[in-house]
Amino acid sequence: MENFDPSEILISKQKKLNFLSKFNNNFQLFFLEDWVYQYDFAIESLCNHFKTKSLKGFGVEKLKDGLVSAGAIMHYLSETQHQKINHITSINRIPKDDYIWMDGFTIKNLEIFHSFSREGKSLIDVIDKTISPMGGRLLKRWVALPSKNIKLIRNRHLTVKYLIDNETALSSIQENIKEIGDLERLISKVATGKINPREVVQLKNSLAAIEPIKKLLKKSKAKSLKELSNSLDNCNQLRKLIEKTLNEEAPVSILKGNSISSNFSKELEDLRGIAFSSKDFLDKMLHEQSEITGIPSLKISSNNVFGYYIEVRNTHKDKVPEEWIRKQTLVNAERYITDELKEYESKILGAEEGILELEIEIFQQLISNMYKYIKTVQNNALIISQLDCFSSFAQTAKENNYCMPELDESYEINISQGRHAVIEKQLAAENPYVANDLFLDREKQQIIMITGPNMSGKSALLRQTALIIIMAQIGSFVPAENLKMGIIDKIFTRVGASDNISMGESTFMVEMNEAATILNNISDRSLILLDEIGRGTSTYDGISIAWAISEFIHNHSTRAKTLFATHYHELNEMTLSYDRIKNYNVSIKEEKNDVLFLRKLIPGGSEHSFGIHVAKMAGMPRKVLNKANSILKKLEKSHSNEQLNKEIKSIKDDIQLEFFKLDDPALEEIKEELLEIDINSMTPMDALLKLSEIKRKITDSQD
């Protein structure tokens, strides 16, 4: 659901509470009866709709859950669209092997469609410069499902490059797309019979705007654009049919009349002649009756109660002929009807009813005649949508100085001066985003361990790497000076976990769920982004988990490329034992008691987190900062990282030589005792006795 951001979700009534407990009311929901979700019902519904005996021809017969969902959708559509769903002619699965696999955690953590903050921007906010609604929808589908097809991706890149290099062509395409409405939605309304006359005229005008685009693409030197031109259909016959049938100023509702062209039907023309010539007839009658009666102030009008009537002021009512029938008396006048007037009224009303019935009949026939053009218009809509996306990529690349990626069959990721597409748009001009190089492969630099202070930009670096990969594989240019990479098939992120209170899961539990998903699904073309794994638990637990995860990924047969941002400086020691793990840090500059974040990724690990400096920047009271500094110095003095690192490295997978558990109460007691000893005042004998006592306590604790 994170991938597709659905506008509506169909849920079994039986699953209502379960769904709401997980997702609250974040989606538009519609609840169906439980029997709609039965497998047998789904198969029957789908086979009846497609008029087949089985679904084997569609290659989906083994996708049980998918078929149940499809059956529920078809039932819902048949109930809400009045059976007008014959335009749905096939059912297909989305082949997962064709696209980058990203789970819900990844989509959310990378802020691809939605930002965590109300004022923030998502990736789609930055790169979506599409002009048409259907182009915007297609771009979202591309971003949700980045391609793994190198040929397809390269073709998109070359198309975008052509549009960047040919500004006139880009501008002309964009201007013509502006003249095209939402073909996709309009033709779907034709299919369901829910389109109105004005929308049909809009459809005709949109199709007319395709012709100049087709000619423009045909002149292009880009092979891909020529192919799009050949696939576009100007739909001349459909446009002529609509133009012949409907008035250009057709109203929104067929019931308002004057939708059908007068030249389309002789019968309609005659009826309109009767209905619209009433003014001339009534003026003539008024003149004749005035002469006959000698009443100069006669007036003919109509209302919903009496229809047409003749109004005579009281000063002349004695001149009214006997055959006139009085219908209403007013203060200053009286109203009459005549046989001639009622006869003409019946004729006019009959004509008006006939006009409406005939217009409805002609319009319905027009819609029926349009059915055979549905697939053609749908194909046009897809091509225009693709062209809109290419134009959007070109426009974004020009405005932001993006580069064209170079994709190959290797396992490398080589980014030169990469930037974060979203963050750089939110920075002031005088404070530009600091670009960074990054290289990963499976042979020499599989895992990069990134250390550095909080707020130094570690998380941004992880996210920007993933966003650059996604942008490259949807066919967009990327925010970098250069990008050379092999195809990525899965992107995993463990970035910025938070409590899942509704499911009773803590931050740490959410973090472990995400990490487990990653470790159980990695492949040789995966990209893994881990940010501060283990921070949701105790220091020793966190270090242990982070170390073990890193070791698992390093030793796994897939050798998945990994970026690991951490504040556990103990992990820097892993490079001594694991040859494909490399240390980097996001650099800072210390000036007196302050820290300046340079946000540059450089080789080598960092030994400090500068957390107290960050607290100072946040406005923490001086008294708190001083106390924190004092505690930090004492802790650094009493805890040796070297010993801890030696202990970790001594642990083997098969044989664990545990001297004592890190959380052993005996250890805590001994630690407190050692801290209180004044070594300088002890004699050698006292020291030996104390050592013997400590040994005894440890021995007793092991028993």
HELIX and SHEET records of a PDB file:
HELIX    1   1 LYS A   13  LYS A   15  5                                   3    
HELIX    2   2 LYS A   16  PHE A   23  1                                   8    
HELIX    3   3 ASP A   34  TYR A   37  5                                   4    
HELIX    4   4 TYR A   39  PHE A   50  1                                  12    
HELIX    5   5 LYS A   56  PHE A   58  5                                   3    
HELIX    6   6 LYS A   64  THR A   80  1                                  17    
HELIX    7   7 LYS A   96  ASP A   98  5                                   3    
HELIX    8   8 GLY A  104  ASN A  109  1                                   6    
HELIX    9   9 LEU A  123  ILE A  127  1                                   5    
HELIX   10  10 PRO A  133  ALA A  144  1                                  12    
HELIX   11  11 ILE A  150  ASP A  165  1                                  16    
HELIX   12  12 GLU A  167  LYS A  178  1                                  12    
HELIX   13  13 LEU A  183  THR A  192  1                                  10    
HELIX   14  14 PRO A  197  ALA A  208  1                                  12    
HELIX   15  15 ILE A  210  LYS A  219  1                                  10    
HELIX   16  16 LYS A  223  SER A  231  1                                   9    
HELIX   17  17 ASN A  236  THR A  245  1                                  10    
HELIX   18  18 ILE A  254  LYS A  256  5                                   3    
HELIX   19  19 SER A  262  PHE A  264  5                                   3    
HELIX   20  20 LYS A  266  PHE A  276  1                                  11    
HELIX   21  21 SER A  278  THR A  293  1                                  16    
HELIX   22  22 ASN A  314  LYS A  319  5                                   6    
HELIX   23  23 ASP A  339  MET A  370  1                                  32    
HELIX   24  24 TYR A  371  TYR A  373  5                                   3    
HELIX   25  25 ILE A  374  ASN A  400  1                                  27    
HELIX   26  26 ILE A  423  GLN A  426  1                                   4    
HELIX   27  27 LYS A  458  ILE A  474  1                                  17    
HELIX   28  28 ILE A  501  MET A  503  5                                   3    
HELIX   29  29 THR A  507  LEU A  519  1                                  13    
HELIX   30  30 THR A  539  ASN A  555  1                                  17    
HELIX   31  31 HIS A  569  LEU A  576  5                                   8    
HELIX   32  32 GLY A  611  MET A  617  1                                   7    
HELIX   33  33 ARG A  622  SER A  638  1                                  17    
HELIX   34  34 ASN A  641  SER A  650  1                                  10    
HELIX   35  35 PRO A  665  GLU A  676  1                                  12    
HELIX   36  36 ILE A  679  SER A  681  5                                   3    
HELIX   37  37 PRO A  684  GLN A  702  1                                  19    
SHEET    1   A 2 ILE A   9  SER A  12  0                                        
SHEET    2   A 2 LEU A  29  LEU A  32  1                                        
SHEET    1   B 7 TRP A 101  MET A 102  0                                        
SHEET    2   B 7 LYS A 490  ARG A 494  1                                        
SHEET    3   B 7 SER A 526  ASP A 531  1                                        
SHEET    4   B 7 LYS A 561  ALA A 565  1                                        
SHEET    5   B 7 ILE A 447  THR A 451  1                                        
SHEET    6   B 7 ILE A 581  GLU A 591  1                                        
SHEET    7   B 7 ASP A 594  PRO A 603 -1                                        
SHEET    1   C 4 LYS A 299  ASN A 303  0                                        
SHEET    2   C 4 GLY A 307  ARG A 313 -1                                        
SHEET    3   C 4 ALA A 333  ILE A 337 -1                                        
SHEET    4   C 4 ILE A 325  THR A 329 -1                                        
SHEET    1   D 4 GLU A 406  ASP A 408  0                                        
SHEET    2   D 4 ASN A 482  GLY A 486  1                                        
SHEET    3   D 4 ILE A 413  GLY A 418 -1                                        
SHEET    4   D 4 ASN A 436  LEU A 440 -1                                        
END                                                                             
